[in-house]
Amino acid sequence: MKKQILAMLLLLLPLGMTAQNWDYIRTSGEYYYGVGHGQTEVEASEQAMADLVSMIPCRSDRNTTRRRMVTRATSSCWSI
């Protein structure tokens, strides 16, 4: 009897879970993502990385020293 109840619970558990979908990721504001297109996978990956980096906010305050953060996608963010 306990095994049957456990089996039922395990079968019903996934019903409450929702899968992530692309529209939710793009519109929710909860995720950073990058999109890239290119003739090669490397070119598309570089564009996607640059797009991703451009979405990440760069914040600074008065206590921040001057530093330059450079990414592999050649985007940069200055803080003063």
ZIHURA-V98617 format. One record per residue. N is the residue number from 1. OMEGA is omega in degrees with one decimal (none if undefined). Layout:
N,OMEGA
N,OMEGA
This chain:
1,179.4
2,179.5
3,179.6
4,179.1
5,178.2
6,178.6
7,178.4
8,179.5
9,179.0
10,177.7
11,-177.9
12,-177.5
13,-179.0
14,-178.6
15,-179.8
16,-178.6
17,176.4
18,178.9
19,174.9
20,174.1
21,-173.7
22,179.7
23,179.0
24,-179.9
25,-178.2
26,-170.4
27,-173.5
28,-175.0
29,-179.7
30,-173.0
31,166.5
32,-179.8
33,177.2
34,178.6
35,179.2
36,177.9
37,178.5
38,179.0
39,179.4
40,177.9
41,179.7
42,179.1
43,178.6
44,179.0
45,178.3
46,177.5
47,179.0
48,178.0
49,178.0
50,177.7
51,178.3
52,-178.5
53,-179.3
54,179.3
55,-176.4
56,-178.2
57,176.9
58,-177.1
59,175.6
60,175.2
61,-175.1
62,-178.7
63,-178.1
64,176.0
65,-177.3
66,179.1
67,175.8
68,177.9
69,-178.2
70,178.9
71,177.4
72,-178.5
73,177.2
74,171.3
75,-179.5
76,179.9
77,179.8
78,172.6
79,-177.7
80,none
